[in-house]
Amino acid sequence: MKFRTAVEINDSEKKIELEDHIFSIGSCFSNEISELLETGQIQSLNNPFGTIFNPFSINLAIRKIHLSEFYTEQDLIGYDNQVISLDHHTSFDSRFSHQTLANINAKIEEANLFLQDANWVLITYGTSFIYEFLPKKKLVANCHKIPGKYFEKRLLTQQEIMDSIRETIENLNDICKSDVQILFTVSPVRHTKDGMMENTLSKSKLISAVHEVLPQFENCHYLPVYEILMDDLRDYRFYQEDLIHPNSQAVQYIWEKFGNAYFSDRTMDFVEENFRIMKALEHKPNDETHPKYHEFLENLKGRIALQQTKVKFPIFQKST
């Protein structure tokens, strides 16, 4: 007797290898996956524009990075003693335009260089809703807590979503390595502030558009992250207290399915050992002078040194 419906991620013919570069962009779920990649000491870069949710804004970010197109003061606005880019997350806001521009343009340069070596790109869409900033008639990625009277909210049309996805793929195929693999997901985070029916409509438009565009490109694939949480786990015990975001148990479950489908055996072994090392590094003894603790540290240093011999790039730089 079955009591749940398992949703599997199809096994990938191409695998993530130890030296691969993984670029990720999109909603807060991409942050969760990126943090796990970093913990596993995989070369990764996440959200150079900060967390952004809709396909139009994600496409704009990829276009800017592809062209290495820097922002200028004309691209910024001022509000509440902050200098703001409406294309970026609030983490880029600062009191002075030169600081905001320096942060933004440094990330564009970093992302451009990283994408040129990228083997994998993970894109996570969160919503089909978008806001237009009325004073500039500009579609934005983030409202930065500016009063709602300055914005008009609407759903992106199916054509707008599909055009954004298509242009994103074309720009990535141009800048990344010739065999880059692009993985698309729809975030399982529910945008309940939009309304429950509206959230369902928003997610369904994303899923429909992705499935219509991806068959046109051999190197593009869909990861059923949304379906895993909605149909496989399907229980509020896999959500955080806000009943909106998946909890760590759910993220770990999705991560394991992703790893089993996409990691090579060498990469899986490497990542799992690095997870164990990171957990060990968090250990705080009652007595740091105890000989057993020093023995533990020496053993840990040996394990880290062994891992460092397996790759050509530096790892555990923040931990040792």
Summary of the structure (lengths in Angstrom):
residues: 320
radius of gyration: 21.1
end to end distance: 49.8
largest distance: 66.7
contacts: 975
relative contact order: 0.15
helix: 49%
strand: 15%
